[in-house]
Amino acid sequence: MRKTASLALATLLLATIIGCAATGAPTPMRGAGVSAPDRAPAPTVFTDKMPGVGQPQLISRSFIGQPPMVPHTVEKYVPLTMEENACFDCHITEELRGQKVPKMGESHFSKTLKRRDGSPQLSMDRFQCDTCHVPQADAKPLVDNKFVGVTR
């Protein structure tokens, strides 16, 4: 029995040594050595359309409940604060100057508070629109991706 155990252990050790020697060094997915510095991705170009100008091609959502992306530039409207929120100026209604505008969801408004003019007050935890709603960009994925969203 001792001979059988010793022979099995020797065979296992030999197979491990041969297996390790036969494999090459691991190749990283990013195509560079571990010690090589990371390359920064190309700068992302966001849409520069002004609100209400033309009909932008919307990027479809990836999952049910995903907040919609902003189809226009937001540089002039940030930073957003409770006192100053330019998103609120246009998106409190469904129509502005004869154009259809996506209205903020009811979940964004306080159930009890009203503004001085009687319109609904933004909820204290929903005034920072750019936390969930981001400007859309046609950015290429950094790595190969076969993700298919589910939106129905």
TAKAUR-V707882 format. One record per residue. N is the residue number from 1. RES is the residue in three letters. PSI is psi in whole degrees, -180 to 180 (none if undefined). D_LAST is the distance of its C-alpha to the last C-alpha in Angstrom with 1 decimal. Layout:
BEGIN
<<N & RES & PSI & D_LAST> <N & RES & PSI & D_LAST>>
END
This chain:
BEGIN
<<1 & MET & -37 & 63.8> <2 & ARG & -39 & 64.3> <3 & LYS & -41 & 64.6> <4 & THR & -43 & 61.3> <5 & ALA & -42 & 59.5> <6 & SER & -42 & 61.1> <7 & LEU & -42 & 60.3> <8 & ALA & -43 & 56.6> <9 & LEU & -42 & 56.4> <10 & ALA & -41 & 58.1> <11 & THR & -43 & 55.8> <12 & LEU & -44 & 52.7> <13 & LEU & -44 & 54.2> <14 & LEU & -43 & 55.0> <15 & ALA & -39 & 51.6> <16 & THR & -45 & 50.0> <17 & ILE & -45 & 52.4> <18 & ILE & -41 & 51.9> <19 & GLY & -42 & 48.1> <20 & CYS & -37 & 48.1> <21 & ALA & -28 & 50.6> <22 & ALA & -25 & 48.6> <23 & THR & 144 & 45.4> <24 & GLY & -179 & 45.3> <25 & ALA & 146 & 44.2> <26 & PRO & 142 & 40.5> <27 & THR & 127 & 38.8> <28 & PRO & 149 & 36.5> <29 & MET & -29 & 33.0> <30 & ARG & -4 & 33.7> <31 & GLY & 6 & 36.6> <32 & ALA & 160 & 39.4> <33 & GLY & 161 & 41.7> <34 & VAL & -34 & 41.1> <35 & SER & -11 & 44.0> <36 & ALA & 141 & 42.8> <37 & PRO & 149 & 41.4> <38 & ASP & 143 & 37.8> <39 & ARG & 136 & 37.1> <40 & ALA & 142 & 35.2> <41 & PRO & 161 & 32.2> <42 & ALA & 146 & 32.7> <43 & PRO & 139 & 32.3> <44 & THR & 130 & 28.9> <45 & VAL & 115 & 29.2> <46 & PHE & 158 & 27.0> <47 & THR & 138 & 26.6> <48 & ASP & 15 & 29.8> <49 & LYS & 140 & 28.8> <50 & MET & 150 & 30.2> <51 & PRO & 135 & 28.1> <52 & GLY & 2 & 28.2> <53 & VAL & 114 & 29.5> <54 & GLY & 173 & 27.7> <55 & GLN & 101 & 24.0> <56 & PRO & 151 & 22.6> <57 & GLN & 113 & 19.9> <58 & LEU & 143 & 17.0> <59 & ILE & 129 & 15.5> <60 & SER & 154 & 11.7> <61 & ARG & 154 & 10.2> <62 & SER & -22 & 10.0> <63 & PHE & 159 & 8.2> <64 & ILE & 130 & 6.8> <65 & GLY & -1 & 10.1> <66 & GLN & 132 & 11.7> <67 & PRO & 142 & 14.6> <68 & PRO & 150 & 14.9> <69 & MET & 156 & 17.7> <70 & VAL & 120 & 21.0> <71 & PRO & 18 & 21.7> <72 & HIS & 168 & 25.5> <73 & THR & 148 & 28.3> <74 & VAL & 5 & 29.0> <75 & GLU & -38 & 32.4> <76 & LYS & -12 & 34.3> <77 & TYR & -3 & 32.3> <78 & VAL & 151 & 32.7> <79 & PRO & 153 & 33.8> <80 & LEU & 131 & 32.0> <81 & THR & 171 & 34.1> <82 & MET & -34 & 34.2> <83 & GLU & -33 & 37.0> <84 & GLU & 103 & 35.6> <85 & ASN & 100 & 31.9> <86 & ALA & -24 & 31.6> <87 & CYS & -40 & 27.8> <88 & PHE & -34 & 28.7> <89 & ASP & -40 & 31.1> <90 & CYS & -36 & 28.5> <91 & HIS & 15 & 25.2> <92 & ILE & -17 & 26.8> <93 & THR & 169 & 26.4> <94 & GLU & -11 & 24.0> <95 & GLU & 137 & 26.9> <96 & LEU & 122 & 29.6> <97 & ARG & 43 & 32.5> <98 & GLY & 2 & 30.9> <99 & GLN & 145 & 27.6> <100 & LYS & 132 & 24.1> <101 & VAL & 136 & 23.2> <102 & PRO & 126 & 20.1> <103 & LYS & 143 & 21.4> <104 & MET & 144 & 21.3> <105 & GLY & 154 & 19.3> <106 & GLU & -26 & 21.6> <107 & SER & -16 & 21.1> <108 & HIS & -9 & 23.2> <109 & PHE & 151 & 26.2> <110 & SER & 142 & 29.0> <111 & LYS & -23 & 29.4> <112 & THR & -32 & 33.2> <113 & LEU & 145 & 34.3> <114 & LYS & 154 & 34.9> <115 & ARG & 172 & 36.2> <116 & ARG & -34 & 39.7> <117 & ASP & 3 & 38.6> <118 & GLY & -8 & 36.6> <119 & SER & 160 & 33.1> <120 & PRO & 148 & 30.7> <121 & GLN & 136 & 31.5> <122 & LEU & 141 & 29.0> <123 & SER & 145 & 28.5> <124 & MET & -29 & 30.7> <125 & ASP & 11 & 27.9> <126 & ARG & 8 & 25.6> <127 & PHE & -20 & 28.2> <128 & GLN & 77 & 27.5> <129 & CYS & -39 & 24.6> <130 & ASP & 7 & 24.8> <131 & THR & -40 & 24.1> <132 & CYS & -37 & 20.3> <133 & HIS & 115 & 20.2> <134 & VAL & 153 & 21.7> <135 & PRO & 140 & 23.0> <136 & GLN & 147 & 21.0> <137 & ALA & 148 & 22.9> <138 & ASP & 68 & 22.6> <139 & ALA & 139 & 24.0> <140 & LYS & 144 & 24.3> <141 & PRO & 147 & 23.4> <142 & LEU & -28 & 26.6> <143 & VAL & 161 & 26.1> <144 & ASP & 140 & 24.5> <145 & ASN & 130 & 20.8> <146 & LYS & 22 & 18.5> <147 & PHE & 134 & 15.4> <148 & VAL & 119 & 12.1> <149 & GLY & 160 & 9.3> <150 & VAL & 111 & 5.9> <151 & THR & 10 & 3.8> <152 & ARG & none & 0.0>>
END
